[in-house]
């Protein structure tokens, strides 16, 4: 049935037909069915495969695998134009001989760690630093004036003339007369670094602050200082640079080494503020920090920009120097140089004879501090109670509280002669001085059932210090030097609305609250 040609078997369709005809002839002669011939695979059948033709099977690749790990599989994905992005099959199984490639980035990807979520029964003290850039009061460089701007020798010899020259720093020693030299040269001010790295809370400013905080010792058992920051306010007029930034440091410096009150007064903190033209408010991160329930304000130079008693004195023209004398007493009392109660009685005595209607006439003159109205709207929407405790006069204080929607108002009552309708120069009852302000704050908090940790006191003078010390947070608003040093926080901006940043509110959240 087959032929051999050169040792290669060959089968053909004609030989198969002959075998089929021979079998049929044998069946006819014997009357029985012959055995069927064994089927054979033709070359055409051997060259084809049903599975292969229908792409249901693909033989394994004979080339060695060069890819291991899921990362290399993803890298090999090559989408074709017009087709969806489909991942290619997995091309390798990691093994000890062919381990996957691991890249160490140095970043921990844990979802929780002791600094953010302490273990049950443990506690981590965090320190919150709110950094305010003082954009409205930029510092100038302490550079010595050029020779072309140095005044004449006559002007240098005269301190009064030299002080009137805007080109000469007030602390610069005269250059002609040795007799007028100071015993010691004035201390050099830090170089204003915000001029070099940006007039805002720049990344270099944040880096410098973190470096500064890393120099303080940590509590026992703590090895690293971690930090997180949020931008709370942007400068909308200059490329949206950050003006207020909140930093959370964990853990806080060791309290047994340096208390929070001492840390606020630390020389390095003060120098940092001078270098970068910022105010730094340091607070322990507690639940009450974010949820105040009572905010108490001083009135003069806080809720309003003036001192009411100075406005009253300015209405008296005889003697002509009365307004200046009252203003000087007021200034010294706010600095803490004079006892407030006795100074207030002395000033009221100078107002003897003023008509009682003057309080009504002064209402349109009162200049409400920028940001007070939206701040009070925001506090009311948050459900926070408000109070004004003033060392001024009750008629004006009560009226202003009603205009602004303040819940409590306390101030001094002056005696009015019923026959003449004029001030007698006497004060009725206790003077609302520093002790009385502290008592009133505690009384209001107890009446409302509010813990002192959730009370905020805002003021500018020395007579506000006891009130600010009793509250959970005392804020010095454009205050006198002593108050700036003693207060828990300082605000020296142009809007009292910045107070909300101390509670962690962002600029957008403040807009929503004060709308």
LONU-163420 format. One record per residue (C-alpha): x, y, z; residue in three letters; residue number from 1. Coordinates in pm, 1 decimal, always signed. Each point is the difference from the previous one (the first is absolute). Example, Ala and Ser with C-alpha at 12.3 -4.5 7.8 and 13.67 -1.06 7.14 Angstrom:
BEGIN
px / py / pz / aa / i
+1230.0 / -450.0 / +780.0 / ALA / 1;
+137.0 / +344.0 / -66.0 / SER / 2;
//
This chain:
BEGIN
px / py / pz / aa / i
+0.0 / +0.0 / +0.0 / UNK / 1;
+292.8 / +233.3 / +46.5 / UNK / 2;
+319.3 / +61.6 / -179.1 / UNK / 3;
+337.6 / +80.8 / +140.2 / UNK / 4;
+203.2 / +264.1 / -172.9 / UNK / 5;
+322.2 / +80.5 / +162.3 / UNK / 6;
-120.4 / -141.7 / +328.8 / UNK / 7;
-295.3 / +243.5 / +25.4 / UNK / 8;
-349.2 / -161.3 / +11.6 / UNK / 9;
-251.7 / +146.4 / -236.3 / UNK / 10;
-372.3 / -69.1 / -4.5 / UNK / 11;
-245.6 / +113.6 / -259.0 / UNK / 12;
-370.7 / +19.2 / -51.4 / UNK / 13;
+9.7 / -247.5 / -302.1 / UNK / 14;
+143.9 / -284.9 / +207.4 / UNK / 15;
-272.9 / +45.9 / +251.5 / UNK / 16;
-265.4 / -26.8 / -269.7 / UNK / 17;
+153.1 / -323.3 / -135.8 / UNK / 18;
-12.4 / -157.7 / +344.5 / UNK / 19;
-362.4 / +93.2 / +38.9 / UNK / 20;
-88.6 / -160.1 / -341.9 / UNK / 21;
+192.8 / -319.2 / +82.8 / UNK / 22;
-184.7 / -39.1 / +323.0 / UNK / 23;
-330.0 / +34.9 / -177.8 / UNK / 24;
+92.8 / -269.7 / -253.7 / UNK / 25;
+97.7 / -246.6 / +274.6 / UNK / 26;
-330.5 / +57.7 / +174.2 / UNK / 27;
-184.3 / -84.4 / -316.5 / UNK / 28;
+184.3 / -331.4 / -42.6 / UNK / 29;
-23.4 / -127.7 / +355.8 / UNK / 30;
-330.7 / +157.5 / +101.5 / UNK / 31;
+149.3 / +145.2 / +320.1 / UNK / 32;
+95.5 / +361.7 / +89.4 / UNK / 33;
+373.2 / +55.2 / -12.0 / UNK / 34;
+188.6 / +167.0 / +288.3 / UNK / 35;
+14.0 / +379.1 / -43.5 / UNK / 36;
+335.6 / +139.1 / -89.9 / UNK / 37;
+179.3 / +185.5 / +276.1 / UNK / 38;
-37.7 / +374.3 / -55.1 / UNK / 39;
+312.9 / +199.0 / -43.7 / UNK / 40;
+77.6 / +373.0 / +47.9 / UNK / 41;
+61.3 / +179.3 / -321.7 / UNK / 42;
+266.9 / +266.5 / -16.2 / UNK / 43;
-273.9 / +265.0 / -25.8 / UNK / 44;
-164.7 / -127.5 / +315.8 / UNK / 45;
+333.4 / -13.5 / +182.7 / UNK / 46;
+77.1 / +364.9 / -87.8 / UNK / 47;
-327.3 / +133.6 / +144.9 / UNK / 48;
-152.8 / +15.3 / +349.4 / UNK / 49;
-356.3 / +80.2 / +90.5 / UNK / 50;
+104.4 / +151.5 / +333.0 / UNK / 51;
+273.7 / +203.1 / -158.6 / UNK / 52;
-222.4 / +124.7 / -281.3 / UNK / 53;
-260.5 / +118.9 / +248.8 / UNK / 54;
+263.2 / +157.6 / +232.3 / UNK / 55;
-108.1 / -200.5 / +301.1 / UNK / 56;
+352.2 / -110.3 / +79.2 / UNK / 57;
+337.8 / +160.8 / -13.5 / UNK / 58;
+318.8 / -188.8 / +62.2 / UNK / 59;
+231.8 / +125.6 / +273.4 / UNK / 60;
+267.7 / +239.9 / -107.3 / UNK / 61;
+337.7 / -159.8 / -36.7 / UNK / 62;
+188.9 / +325.2 / +75.5 / UNK / 63;
+115.1 / +50.7 / +361.3 / UNK / 64;
-204.8 / +223.4 / +224.7 / UNK / 65;
+162.1 / +334.8 / +70.6 / UNK / 66;
-268.3 / +156.6 / +219.1 / UNK / 67;
-76.8 / -72.0 / +363.6 / UNK / 68;
-241.7 / +170.9 / +235.0 / UNK / 69;
-323.3 / +190.6 / -46.0 / UNK / 70;
+183.4 / +330.9 / -47.6 / UNK / 71;
+163.1 / -122.4 / -320.1 / UNK / 72;
-334.1 / -130.6 / -126.4 / UNK / 73;
-150.7 / +345.4 / +37.2 / UNK / 74;
+298.2 / +156.4 / -172.9 / UNK / 75;
-48.5 / -231.3 / -301.8 / UNK / 76;
-355.3 / +117.7 / -63.2 / UNK / 77;
-4.9 / +157.5 / -342.4 / UNK / 78;
-345.2 / +123.3 / -100.9 / UNK / 79;
-79.9 / -7.1 / -366.6 / UNK / 80;
-159.7 / +301.2 / -171.6 / UNK / 81;
-376.8 / -10.5 / +16.4 / UNK / 82;
-13.1 / -285.3 / +250.7 / UNK / 83;
-57.9 / +9.5 / +376.0 / UNK / 84;
+295.9 / -24.3 / +236.3 / UNK / 85;
+17.9 / -374.4 / +76.2 / UNK / 86;
+262.4 / -152.2 / +223.0 / UNK / 87;
+222.0 / -263.9 / -149.7 / UNK / 88;
+14.3 / -347.6 / +156.3 / UNK / 89;
+223.3 / -56.6 / +298.5 / UNK / 90;
+344.0 / -91.9 / -126.8 / UNK / 91;
+180.2 / -132.0 / +297.2 / UNK / 92;
-19.4 / -133.6 / +353.6 / UNK / 93;
+247.4 / +140.8 / +255.9 / UNK / 94;
+221.2 / -264.5 / +148.7 / UNK / 95;
+314.9 / -14.0 / +211.9 / UNK / 96;
+197.1 / -25.8 / -321.3 / UNK / 97;
-188.5 / +283.1 / -167.0 / UNK / 98;
-120.3 / +233.6 / +277.8 / UNK / 99;
-211.1 / +306.0 / -78.5 / UNK / 100;
+175.8 / +335.3 / -15.9 / UNK / 101;
-60.8 / +200.6 / +320.6 / UNK / 102;
+78.1 / +373.2 / +12.8 / UNK / 103;
+47.5 / +155.8 / +345.5 / UNK / 104;
-150.0 / +350.7 / -8.3 / UNK / 105;
+60.6 / +90.3 / +363.6 / UNK / 106;
-368.9 / +86.6 / +52.3 / UNK / 107;
-213.8 / -188.9 / +249.7 / UNK / 108;
-336.8 / -94.0 / -142.4 / UNK / 109;
-157.9 / -110.8 / +325.2 / UNK / 110;
-360.6 / +112.4 / +37.0 / UNK / 111;
+46.8 / +82.9 / +366.6 / UNK / 112;
+287.1 / +65.5 / +235.4 / UNK / 113;
+32.4 / +106.2 / +364.2 / UNK / 114;
+40.2 / +366.6 / -89.0 / UNK / 115;
-345.5 / +22.6 / -156.4 / UNK / 116;
-183.9 / -286.1 / +168.7 / UNK / 117;
+150.5 / -93.9 / +334.7 / UNK / 118;
-55.2 / -349.5 / +131.3 / UNK / 119;
-284.7 / -56.4 / +246.7 / UNK / 120;
+88.3 / +140.4 / +339.2 / UNK / 121;
+276.2 / +223.2 / -138.5 / UNK / 122;
+1.8 / +370.2 / -83.0 / UNK / 123;
+210.5 / +215.0 / -228.9 / UNK / 124;
+22.7 / +375.0 / +74.4 / UNK / 125;
-4.7 / +199.7 / -321.7 / UNK / 126;
+97.4 / +361.4 / -35.8 / UNK / 127;
-183.7 / +224.0 / -246.7 / UNK / 128;
+187.6 / +302.2 / -134.1 / UNK / 129;
-204.2 / +251.3 / -199.3 / UNK / 130;
+229.8 / +233.8 / -194.6 / UNK / 131;
-142.6 / +337.8 / -108.0 / UNK / 132;
+190.9 / +211.8 / -248.2 / UNK / 133;
-25.3 / +369.3 / +87.9 / UNK / 134;
-59.8 / +120.0 / -354.4 / UNK / 135;
-133.2 / +340.2 / +107.5 / UNK / 136;
+314.6 / +92.0 / +194.0 / UNK / 137;
+301.6 / -104.6 / -210.4 / UNK / 138;
+339.5 / +45.8 / +162.2 / UNK / 139;
+273.8 / +194.9 / -170.0 / UNK / 140;
+359.3 / -111.2 / -23.0 / UNK / 141;
+237.0 / +124.5 / +269.3 / UNK / 142;
+248.9 / +116.4 / -256.5 / UNK / 143;
+224.7 / +296.3 / +78.7 / UNK / 144;
-83.8 / +293.9 / -232.0 / UNK / 145;
+230.6 / +67.0 / -289.9 / UNK / 146;
+249.3 / +289.9 / +26.0 / UNK / 147;
-211.8 / +207.3 / -232.7 / UNK / 148;
-290.1 / -13.3 / +247.3 / UNK / 149;
+196.3 / +86.0 / +315.0 / UNK / 150;
-100.6 / +347.0 / +118.0 / UNK / 151;
+231.5 / +285.4 / +74.3 / UNK / 152;
+217.4 / +4.8 / +317.1 / UNK / 153;
-227.4 / +261.4 / +151.5 / UNK / 154;
-299.9 / -232.5 / -37.2 / UNK / 155;
+200.3 / -293.8 / +142.0 / UNK / 156;
+94.1 / +198.2 / +308.2 / UNK / 157;
-363.0 / +83.3 / +72.2 / UNK / 158;
-200.2 / -305.6 / +107.2 / UNK / 159;
-326.7 / +184.3 / -52.0 / UNK / 160;
+82.0 / +89.4 / -357.4 / UNK / 161;
+142.5 / -344.3 / -64.6 / UNK / 162;
-321.8 / -162.1 / +127.4 / UNK / 163;
-205.1 / +194.0 / -251.9 / UNK / 164;
+200.6 / -130.2 / -293.6 / UNK / 165;
-180.4 / -304.2 / -147.3 / UNK / 166;
+320.0 / -125.8 / -160.2 / UNK / 167;
+182.0 / -56.7 / +332.3 / UNK / 168;
-101.6 / -286.3 / +231.0 / UNK / 169;
-101.3 / +131.5 / +343.8 / UNK / 170;
+256.9 / -227.0 / +170.0 / UNK / 171;
+294.4 / +117.4 / -209.0 / UNK / 172;
+274.6 / +165.1 / +207.1 / UNK / 173;
+106.5 / +356.0 / -91.9 / UNK / 174;
+317.3 / +24.5 / -208.3 / UNK / 175;
+152.4 / +329.5 / +116.9 / UNK / 176;
-25.8 / +36.7 / +377.3 / UNK / 177;
+145.9 / -261.2 / +233.9 / UNK / 178;
-195.4 / +144.0 / +293.4 / UNK / 179;
-330.8 / -110.0 / -149.7 / UNK / 180;
+102.9 / -359.3 / -71.9 / UNK / 181;
-197.5 / -260.0 / +199.5 / UNK / 182;
+186.0 / -200.6 / +261.8 / UNK / 183;
-75.5 / -320.1 / -194.4 / UNK / 184;
-94.7 / -39.5 / -364.3 / UNK / 185;
-361.0 / -100.1 / -59.5 / UNK / 186;
-63.1 / -367.9 / -60.7 / UNK / 187;
-17.6 / -87.0 / -367.5 / UNK / 188;
-336.4 / -106.6 / -130.7 / UNK / 189;
-22.2 / -333.4 / -185.8 / UNK / 190;
+21.5 / +22.9 / -375.2 / UNK / 191;
-354.8 / -8.0 / -146.2 / UNK / 192;
+11.0 / -333.8 / -177.0 / UNK / 193;
-348.4 / +42.5 / -145.7 / UNK / 194;
+157.6 / +251.3 / -240.2 / UNK / 195;
+226.8 / -275.1 / -130.9 / UNK / 196;
-234.9 / -299.5 / -15.2 / UNK / 197;
-339.0 / +162.9 / -52.5 / UNK / 198;
-228.3 / +239.4 / +185.4 / UNK / 199;
-230.1 / -274.6 / +121.0 / UNK / 200;
+26.9 / -325.3 / +196.4 / UNK / 201;
+250.9 / -153.9 / -239.7 / UNK / 202;
+125.6 / -359.9 / -8.9 / UNK / 203;
+333.7 / +122.7 / +134.4 / UNK / 204;
-183.8 / +161.1 / +291.6 / UNK / 205;
-171.0 / -331.8 / +79.8 / UNK / 206;
+328.2 / -189.3 / -31.4 / UNK / 207;
+172.4 / +247.4 / +233.7 / UNK / 208;
-276.7 / -37.3 / +258.4 / UNK / 209;
+13.6 / -381.3 / -11.6 / UNK / 210;
+376.7 / +13.8 / +41.8 / UNK / 211;
-45.2 / +231.9 / +296.7 / UNK / 212;
-254.3 / -230.6 / +166.8 / UNK / 213;
+227.3 / -300.5 / -53.9 / UNK / 214;
+256.8 / +158.2 / +233.9 / UNK / 215;
-229.6 / -37.5 / +303.0 / UNK / 216;
+15.9 / -333.3 / +187.1 / UNK / 217;
-279.9 / -251.2 / -54.7 / UNK / 218;
-175.7 / -199.7 / +272.7 / UNK / 219;
+174.5 / -320.2 / +115.5 / UNK / 220;
-50.6 / -287.1 / -242.3 / UNK / 221;
-58.9 / +225.3 / -303.0 / UNK / 222;
+259.6 / -20.9 / -273.7 / UNK / 223;
-137.8 / +203.5 / -289.8 / UNK / 224;
-198.2 / +320.9 / -43.4 / UNK / 225;
-268.8 / -25.5 / -265.2 / UNK / 226;
-197.6 / +288.3 / -145.7 / UNK / 227;
-294.2 / +76.2 / -223.9 / UNK / 228;
-106.3 / +337.0 / -136.9 / UNK / 229;
-306.2 / +166.5 / -148.5 / UNK / 230;
-35.9 / +332.8 / -177.1 / UNK / 231;
-289.9 / +189.4 / +160.8 / UNK / 232;
+11.3 / +331.5 / -184.5 / UNK / 233;
+133.4 / +119.3 / -335.5 / UNK / 234;
+94.2 / +345.6 / -122.0 / UNK / 235;
-255.3 / +50.7 / -275.9 / UNK / 236;
+183.3 / +303.5 / -137.9 / UNK / 237;
+347.7 / -148.7 / -44.7 / UNK / 238;
+8.4 / -337.1 / -174.5 / UNK / 239;
-199.9 / -169.7 / +278.2 / UNK / 240;
+296.8 / -27.6 / +235.7 / UNK / 241;
-73.8 / -145.1 / +346.4 / UNK / 242;
-51.7 / +256.4 / +276.1 / UNK / 243;
-110.2 / -235.7 / +278.9 / UNK / 244;
+138.7 / -354.1 / +38.1 / UNK / 245;
-83.9 / -252.4 / +271.8 / UNK / 246;
+269.1 / -248.9 / +103.5 / UNK / 247;
-68.0 / -304.0 / +218.2 / UNK / 248;
+308.6 / -134.0 / +174.8 / UNK / 249;
+5.9 / -339.2 / +167.9 / UNK / 250;
+105.8 / -48.1 / +268.6 / UNK / 251;
+16.7 / +338.0 / +175.8 / UNK / 252;
+329.4 / +95.7 / +169.9 / UNK / 253;
+51.3 / -150.7 / +343.4 / UNK / 254;
-209.8 / +200.0 / +246.7 / UNK / 255;
+225.9 / -82.3 / +293.1 / UNK / 256;
+283.8 / +169.2 / -187.7 / UNK / 257;
-190.8 / +295.3 / -146.0 / UNK / 258;
-360.8 / +90.1 / +80.0 / UNK / 259;
-227.2 / +137.6 / -269.8 / UNK / 260;
-6.3 / +343.1 / +167.3 / UNK / 261;
+381.0 / +11.8 / -2.9 / UNK / 262;
+15.9 / -131.4 / -355.2 / UNK / 263;
-221.2 / +286.7 / -119.3 / UNK / 264;
+243.7 / +248.4 / +154.2 / UNK / 265;
+312.6 / -178.0 / -119.9 / UNK / 266;
+263.1 / +224.5 / -153.3 / UNK / 267;
+32.4 / -224.0 / -307.7 / UNK / 268;
-373.9 / +22.1 / -68.2 / UNK / 269;
+9.5 / +377.8 / +31.5 / UNK / 270;
+299.4 / +26.8 / -231.7 / UNK / 271;
-167.8 / -226.8 / -253.9 / UNK / 272;
-304.9 / +228.4 / -0.7 / UNK / 273;
+219.3 / +304.4 / -57.1 / UNK / 274;
+198.8 / -165.3 / -278.7 / UNK / 275;
-302.4 / -116.5 / -195.7 / UNK / 276;
-242.0 / +281.0 / +97.1 / UNK / 277;
-256.3 / -241.9 / +142.5 / UNK / 278;
-195.0 / -71.2 / +317.1 / UNK / 279;
+10.3 / -357.0 / +134.2 / UNK / 280;
-288.4 / -123.9 / +216.0 / UNK / 281;
+86.2 / -319.6 / +188.8 / UNK / 282;
-277.6 / -216.0 / +145.8 / UNK / 283;
-33.7 / -356.6 / +120.1 / UNK / 284;
-222.2 / -191.4 / -241.0 / UNK / 285;
-305.8 / -85.5 / +206.6 / UNK / 286;
-365.7 / -48.9 / -78.1 / UNK / 287;
-85.4 / +336.3 / +157.2 / UNK / 288;
+237.9 / +182.8 / -231.5 / UNK / 289;
-235.1 / -62.7 / -290.1 / UNK / 290;
-327.6 / +52.0 / +187.3 / UNK / 291;
-18.6 / +329.2 / +197.9 / UNK / 292;
-335.0 / +80.2 / +160.9 / UNK / 293;
+52.9 / +350.5 / +142.5 / UNK / 294;
+204.2 / +290.4 / -143.4 / UNK / 295;
+48.1 / +309.3 / +218.4 / UNK / 296;
+120.4 / +333.0 / -145.1 / UNK / 297;
+137.3 / +320.3 / +138.9 / UNK / 298;
-162.8 / +300.8 / -163.9 / UNK / 299;
+239.7 / +293.9 / -36.1 / UNK / 300;
+276.1 / -64.2 / -256.4 / UNK / 301;
-139.8 / -350.7 / -52.8 / UNK / 302;
-362.4 / +1.0 / -117.3 / UNK / 303;
+47.9 / +364.5 / -95.0 / UNK / 304;
+317.2 / +178.9 / -106.5 / UNK / 305;
-26.9 / +288.9 / +251.1 / UNK / 306;
+7.6 / +58.5 / +374.8 / UNK / 307;
-340.9 / +135.8 / +99.7 / UNK / 308;
+130.9 / +202.0 / +292.6 / UNK / 309;
+238.1 / +179.8 / -236.5 / UNK / 310;
-293.1 / +82.2 / -229.2 / UNK / 311;
-187.5 / +146.0 / +296.2 / UNK / 312;
+297.1 / +208.7 / +109.0 / UNK / 313;
+43.4 / +135.2 / -353.4 / UNK / 314;
-341.3 / +168.3 / +24.4 / UNK / 315;
+120.3 / +221.1 / +288.0 / UNK / 316;
+179.1 / +307.4 / -133.2 / UNK / 317;
+78.1 / +163.7 / +335.6 / UNK / 318;
+265.1 / -66.7 / +108.1 / UNK / 319;
+144.0 / -59.1 / -347.8 / UNK / 320;
+249.0 / -265.3 / +114.3 / UNK / 321;
-263.2 / -222.1 / +166.5 / UNK / 322;
-22.5 / -249.5 / -287.4 / UNK / 323;
+377.3 / -46.4 / -5.2 / UNK / 324;
+13.1 / -51.0 / +379.0 / UNK / 325;
-277.4 / -263.6 / -9.8 / UNK / 326;
+159.3 / -177.6 / -296.1 / UNK / 327;
+335.1 / -16.4 / +183.7 / UNK / 328;
-163.0 / -154.2 / +308.2 / UNK / 329;
-184.6 / -250.1 / -218.7 / UNK / 330;
+318.2 / -99.9 / -179.8 / UNK / 331;
+194.5 / -51.2 / +321.8 / UNK / 332;
-284.4 / -204.4 / +150.4 / UNK / 333;
-12.8 / -225.8 / -306.6 / UNK / 334;
+375.1 / -52.1 / +25.5 / UNK / 335;
-44.7 / -109.1 / +360.7 / UNK / 336;
+195.1 / +292.4 / +141.8 / UNK / 337;
-303.1 / +126.7 / +194.8 / UNK / 338;
-258.9 / -186.1 / +204.8 / UNK / 339;
-306.3 / -8.9 / -222.6 / UNK / 340;
-264.0 / +69.3 / +267.5 / UNK / 341;
+165.4 / +314.0 / +137.7 / UNK / 342;
+91.2 / +119.5 / -351.0 / UNK / 343;
-359.8 / -42.1 / -115.4 / UNK / 344;
-136.6 / +199.1 / +295.4 / UNK / 345;
+254.0 / +274.3 / -71.0 / UNK / 346;
-107.1 / +25.8 / -361.5 / UNK / 347;
-372.0 / -0.9 / +78.4 / UNK / 348;
+62.4 / +282.3 / +246.9 / UNK / 349;
+139.6 / +205.4 / -287.1 / UNK / 350;
-327.9 / -51.3 / -189.9 / UNK / 351;
-210.6 / +173.5 / +264.0 / UNK / 352;
-265.2 / +222.1 / -155.1 / UNK / 353;
-40.0 / -186.5 / -331.1 / UNK / 354;
-368.3 / -40.0 / -102.6 / UNK / 355;
-129.7 / -358.4 / +26.2 / UNK / 356;
-125.7 / +29.4 / -358.9 / UNK / 357;
+361.8 / -25.4 / -116.0 / UNK / 358;
-28.0 / -380.6 / +3.1 / UNK / 359;
-280.4 / +18.0 / -254.1 / UNK / 360;
+192.3 / +248.2 / -213.0 / UNK / 361;
+305.5 / -224.9 / -14.4 / UNK / 362;
-183.3 / -299.3 / -147.0 / UNK / 363;
+60.0 / +96.2 / -366.4 / UNK / 364;
+365.7 / +75.8 / +79.7 / UNK / 365;
+87.3 / -352.7 / +118.4 / UNK / 366;
+216.2 / -180.1 / -256.4 / UNK / 367;
-57.6 / -375.5 / +14.0 / UNK / 368;
+320.3 / -199.9 / -55.6 / UNK / 369;
+38.7 / -164.3 / -338.5 / UNK / 370;
-130.0 / -357.3 / -0.5 / UNK / 371;
-208.8 / +28.5 / +318.6 / UNK / 372;
-341.4 / -20.7 / -166.9 / UNK / 373;
+72.0 / -311.3 / -213.4 / UNK / 374;
+180.2 / -157.7 / +298.3 / UNK / 375;
-304.9 / +37.9 / +223.0 / UNK / 376;
-226.2 / -137.5 / -275.4 / UNK / 377;
+226.6 / -304.0 / -28.6 / UNK / 378;
+6.7 / -57.2 / +378.0 / UNK / 379;
-378.0 / +24.9 / +18.0 / UNK / 380;
-41.1 / -259.0 / -276.9 / UNK / 381;
+233.6 / -228.6 / +193.7 / UNK / 382;
-214.9 / +40.1 / +311.9 / UNK / 383;
+274.8 / +183.3 / +192.3 / UNK / 384;
-105.1 / +244.7 / +271.5 / UNK / 385;
+163.2 / +345.3 / -2.2 / UNK / 386;
+59.3 / +271.1 / +261.2 / UNK / 387;
+161.3 / +344.2 / +20.3 / UNK / 388;
+169.4 / +94.3 / +327.5 / UNK / 389;
+104.4 / +362.1 / -20.7 / UNK / 390;
+183.7 / +236.3 / +229.9 / UNK / 391;
-193.6 / +276.6 / -173.7 / UNK / 392;
-355.1 / +121.0 / +41.3 / UNK / 393;
-313.5 / -211.9 / +11.4 / UNK / 394;
-227.4 / +225.2 / -216.0 / UNK / 395;
+228.2 / -40.2 / -304.3 / UNK / 396;
+96.5 / -360.1 / +76.6 / UNK / 397;
-362.1 / -116.8 / +24.3 / UNK / 398;
-94.4 / +181.1 / -319.3 / UNK / 399;
+292.6 / -149.4 / -194.8 / UNK / 400;
-77.4 / -350.1 / +130.7 / UNK / 401;
-356.1 / +35.4 / -127.6 / UNK / 402;
+121.3 / +119.5 / -340.0 / UNK / 403;
+244.1 / -291.6 / -39.6 / UNK / 404;
-221.5 / -269.7 / +153.1 / UNK / 405;
+224.7 / -70.0 / +301.0 / UNK / 406;
-166.4 / -201.7 / +275.8 / UNK / 407;
+151.7 / +163.4 / +312.5 / UNK / 408;
+122.1 / +355.0 / +65.3 / UNK / 409;
+165.1 / +134.2 / +318.5 / UNK / 410;
+165.6 / +339.9 / +54.5 / UNK / 411;
+25.2 / +288.5 / +246.6 / UNK / 412;
-292.3 / +218.0 / +104.3 / UNK / 413;
+62.5 / +369.0 / +59.6 / UNK / 414;
-209.4 / +218.9 / +226.1 / UNK / 415;
-217.5 / +260.6 / -173.9 / UNK / 416;
-144.9 / +302.0 / +185.2 / UNK / 417;
-375.9 / -24.3 / -53.0 / UNK / 418;
-46.5 / +375.7 / +35.9 / UNK / 419;
+258.0 / +104.2 / -257.8 / UNK / 420;
+28.3 / -318.3 / -206.3 / UNK / 421;
+377.0 / +18.5 / +17.3 / UNK / 422;
+274.9 / -235.4 / +121.5 / UNK / 423;
+103.4 / +45.7 / +360.1 / UNK / 424;
+341.5 / -159.3 / -44.6 / UNK / 425;
-91.7 / -297.6 / +217.9 / UNK / 426;
-27.9 / -371.0 / -84.9 / UNK / 427;
-288.2 / -220.5 / +120.0 / UNK / 428;
+83.2 / -344.3 / +143.3 / UNK / 429;
+313.4 / -201.9 / -67.7 / UNK / 430;
+226.7 / +103.9 / -281.3 / UNK / 431;
+31.0 / -257.0 / -275.7 / UNK / 432;
+374.8 / -35.9 / +30.3 / UNK / 433;
+223.8 / -302.5 / -39.5 / UNK / 434;
-133.4 / -188.0 / +306.3 / UNK / 435;
-363.3 / +74.0 / -82.9 / UNK / 436;
+46.0 / -111.3 / -362.5 / UNK / 437;
+133.8 / -333.0 / +118.0 / UNK / 438;
-293.0 / -45.7 / +239.0 / UNK / 439;
-256.7 / +86.3 / -269.1 / UNK / 440;
+156.0 / -245.4 / -245.1 / UNK / 441;
-24.0 / -282.6 / +254.3 / UNK / 442;
-356.7 / +97.7 / +94.2 / UNK / 443;
-119.2 / -4.8 / -362.1 / UNK / 444;
+170.4 / -335.1 / -64.7 / UNK / 445;
-163.9 / -153.9 / +308.2 / UNK / 446;
-340.1 / +141.0 / -94.2 / UNK / 447;
+24.3 / -152.7 / -349.6 / UNK / 448;
+148.6 / -327.8 / +129.1 / UNK / 449;
+320.4 / +46.9 / -197.7 / UNK / 450;
+340.2 / -131.5 / +109.0 / UNK / 451;
+273.3 / +261.5 / +14.9 / UNK / 452;
+204.1 / -206.7 / -247.7 / UNK / 453;
-262.0 / +96.2 / -260.0 / UNK / 454;
+15.4 / +374.2 / +74.0 / UNK / 455;
+198.3 / +245.5 / -214.9 / UNK / 456;
+85.6 / +351.4 / +119.3 / UNK / 457;
+116.5 / +277.0 / -237.1 / UNK / 458;
+149.8 / +327.8 / +115.8 / UNK / 459;
+279.5 / +253.1 / -44.3 / UNK / 460;
+80.7 / +151.8 / +338.5 / UNK / 461;
+160.9 / -99.4 / +328.4 / UNK / 462;
-343.2 / +7.5 / +166.1 / UNK / 463;
-96.2 / -296.2 / -222.1 / UNK / 464;
+279.1 / -232.4 / +114.6 / UNK / 465;
-184.7 / -165.1 / +289.9 / UNK / 466;
-302.9 / -60.1 / -220.0 / UNK / 467;
+221.0 / -150.0 / -271.6 / UNK / 468;
+182.0 / -216.6 / +253.5 / UNK / 469;
-327.2 / -146.9 / +133.5 / UNK / 470;
-117.1 / -97.4 / -349.9 / UNK / 471;
+116.5 / -307.1 / -185.4 / UNK / 472;
+147.6 / +231.1 / -266.2 / UNK / 473;
+101.9 / +362.8 / +46.4 / UNK / 474;
+55.0 / +198.0 / -321.6 / UNK / 475;
+187.3 / +331.0 / -11.0 / UNK / 476;
-147.1 / +211.1 / -282.1 / UNK / 477;
+246.6 / +266.8 / -122.6 / UNK / 478;
+85.7 / +24.9 / +366.9 / UNK / 479;
+248.9 / +181.3 / +218.9 / UNK / 480;
+346.4 / -163.8 / +35.0 / UNK / 481;
-63.0 / -151.7 / +342.7 / UNK / 482;
-328.9 / -152.1 / -114.9 / UNK / 483;
+164.6 / -140.0 / -313.6 / UNK / 484;
+253.5 / -178.6 / +217.8 / UNK / 485;
-244.9 / -138.2 / +257.4 / UNK / 486;
-287.5 / -109.3 / -226.9 / UNK / 487;
-44.2 / -354.2 / -130.4 / UNK / 488;
-20.3 / +125.3 / -357.9 / UNK / 489;
+61.8 / +322.2 / -189.9 / UNK / 490;
-185.1 / +145.7 / -296.0 / UNK / 491;
+148.5 / +309.2 / -165.3 / UNK / 492;
-187.9 / +4.6 / -328.6 / UNK / 493;
-260.8 / +226.7 / -153.1 / UNK / 494;
-309.0 / -215.0 / +61.8 / UNK / 495;
-128.0 / -160.8 / +318.9 / UNK / 496;
-152.5 / -272.0 / -219.0 / UNK / 497;
+342.2 / -169.3 / +18.8 / UNK / 498;
-103.3 / -117.0 / +347.4 / UNK / 499;
-183.1 / -291.4 / -165.7 / UNK / 500;
+327.9 / -132.1 / -141.6 / UNK / 501;
+110.2 / -78.4 / +355.1 / UNK / 502;
-285.8 / -251.1 / +14.2 / UNK / 503;
+118.3 / -169.5 / -321.3 / UNK / 504;
-249.3 / +152.8 / -245.7 / UNK / 505;
+116.7 / +56.5 / -355.8 / UNK / 506;
-63.7 / +307.5 / -209.5 / UNK / 507;
-280.6 / -170.5 / -194.1 / UNK / 508;
-167.4 / -126.3 / +317.5 / UNK / 509;
+11.1 / +350.4 / +150.5 / UNK / 510;
-170.9 / +137.8 / -310.4 / UNK / 511;
-280.2 / -251.1 / +39.2 / UNK / 512;
-42.5 / +75.2 / +371.2 / UNK / 513;
+3.8 / +377.6 / -35.0 / UNK / 514;
-216.6 / +23.9 / -312.6 / UNK / 515;
//
